[in-house]
Amino acid sequence: MNFNIRGAVIHNITGNSTNQLEATIVDAIQSGEEKILPGLGVLLEVFWNNASEQQKHELLDVLENGVKK
């Protein structure tokens, strides 16, 4: 069975407002369910593909500091 997770996630969030996107991310993280991780990965991919170099470096700094703890 082939399921296009990327396409499904993009379809589900297309047209969402900033508040809706934030709620989606917060809900996914708070649920703690492993099955949600691919969807968060798609959101990270969207960010990465649309971010400036400065935004990418800022994200990498936050991630680096977050995994040092």
C-alpha positions in Angstrom: 0.0 0.0 0.0 1.4 3.4 -1.0 0.2 6.4 0.9 1.5 9.9 0.1 2.0 11.4 3.5 3.5 14.6 2.1 0.6 15.2 -0.2 -2.0 14.4 2.5 -0.4 16.8 5.0 -0.1 19.6 2.5 -3.7 19.0 1.4 -4.9 19.2 5.0 -3.1 22.4 5.9 -3.5 24.3 2.6 -5.2 27.6 3.3 -4.7 27.4 7.1 -4.1 30.6 9.0 -1.1 31.1 11.3 -3.2 30.3 14.3 -4.5 27.1 12.7 -0.9 26.0 11.8 0.3 26.7 15.3 -2.6 24.7 16.8 -1.8 21.8 14.4 1.9 21.8 15.5 1.1 22.2 19.2 -1.5 19.5 19.1 0.9 17.1 17.3 3.7 17.7 19.8 1.4 17.4 22.9 -0.2 14.2 21.7 3.2 12.5 21.8 2.1 10.0 19.2 4.9 8.6 17.0 2.5 8.4 14.1 2.4 12.2 14.0 6.2 12.6 13.4 6.1 12.2 9.6 3.6 15.1 9.4 5.8 17.3 11.5 8.6 16.4 9.1 6.5 17.6 6.2 6.0 20.9 8.0 9.8 21.2 8.6 10.3 20.5 4.9 7.9 23.3 3.9 9.7 25.6 6.3 13.2 24.7 5.0 12.1 25.0 1.3 10.7 28.5 2.0 13.1 29.9 4.6 15.9 32.4 4.1 19.5 31.3 4.9 19.3 33.4 8.1 16.1 31.6 9.1 17.6 28.2 8.4 20.7 29.1 10.5 18.4 30.3 13.4 16.5 27.0 13.3 19.7 25.0 13.3 21.0 27.0 16.3 17.8 26.3 18.2 17.9 22.6 17.3 21.5 22.3 18.3 20.9 23.9 21.6 17.8 21.8 22.1 19.6 18.5 21.7 22.5 19.5 24.0 20.3 19.4 27.0 
